[in-house]
């Protein structure tokens, strides 16, 4: 029973954390208090659910518990202060299974979802873009400071300072918890798109398999649909939705029955969701018709190239390499260059791709990023330079962040063993 409760709480964490935090922020305006009370609600769930049973709507239970805890904290600290009186006037607990119902009079921005309000609040132009993304990841997904720092390739202390400054800026500037009016939406769109894509990747990342992660990706797609509806004339919002749909269409084939990663070229394409891929392609085509291309549309076009290939050998790698070149022009960065190296290797041969990967390695811009040595290892293997490939695989193994990726790399390394001994 207790193990089942732990699984239920873990599942609620991945799906409901952002809902709970957003609801308490809306109630109190205090970001630190919201995180603390959300954490307290999950701890109480671990204590009470084994005795009382898992509630029919865990999210509603957690939200009510966190909001009540916040009111108790405010009451004790403020002694009926103005802050408490404002909190007491806010909306009652949401109906079972729902949050901020569409007919809620407080939903004056027309959106029945506190999490999208949370995203737009974090993306206020008063905050620098890296702080916007980091703060939203912290509050929306519950990722720890160390995890976010790794995602940004910065020290944990740097990220902690960034998060603290962002929260202080929101509090001191009185930034409201709402979706801005239409004329102010464009200045926040870039950050909102980045955040939703990071949320999707949190569930889609290598090693992230199972129902909890599927709920995270489904939540990201749902929010992307909301954003696309809010910004119907923004092609990049459509591009992001298309990108998510096209990636998600391949999700069932990415992990085998043992939980191991399956490379794209080895996936059973009959397991791809063709209806979802077709929807993503249609959304992408409508976006491209506006003739305002952007990075998400280009990435979606790359995903569409994969989705359209009935067999691995049918993949148009030359087009994909060209699209990565365009992406590198629009959104330059070392990870884009690494992906371009892979595409060039498939289009022009492993030596051409290895030259690009080696240049990245020499630059040091991806130091500590496991996919760089993993890519070099694969290209060296294809060039039959087995001792060098083995060394690169070992480096990648030491850096790989998930067990699924480590198992995959270990299998590739083991595959280099020859009759005369390991390469």
Secondary structure, 3 states (H helix, E strand, C coil): CHHHHHHHHHHHHHHHHHHHHHHHHHHHCCHHHHHHHHHHHHHHHHHHHHHHCCCCCHHHHHHHHHHHHHHHHHHHHHCCCHHHHHHHCCCCCCCCCCCCCCCCCCCCCCCCCHHHHHHHHHCCCCCCHHHHHHHHHHHHHCCCHHHHHHHHCCCHHHHHHHHHHHHHHHHHHCCCCCCCCHHHHHHHHHHHHHHHHHHHHHHHCCCCCCHHHHHHHHHHHHHHHHHHHHCCCCHHHHHHHHHHHHHHCCHHHCECCCCCECCHHHCCHHHCCHHHHHHHHHHHHHHHCCCCCCHHHHHHHHHHHHHHCCCHHHCCHHHHHHHHHHHHHHCCCHHHHHHHHHHHHHHHCHHHHHHHHHHHHHHCCCCCCHHHHHHHHHHHHHCCCHHHHHHHHHHHHHHCCCHHHHHHHHHHHHCCCECCECC
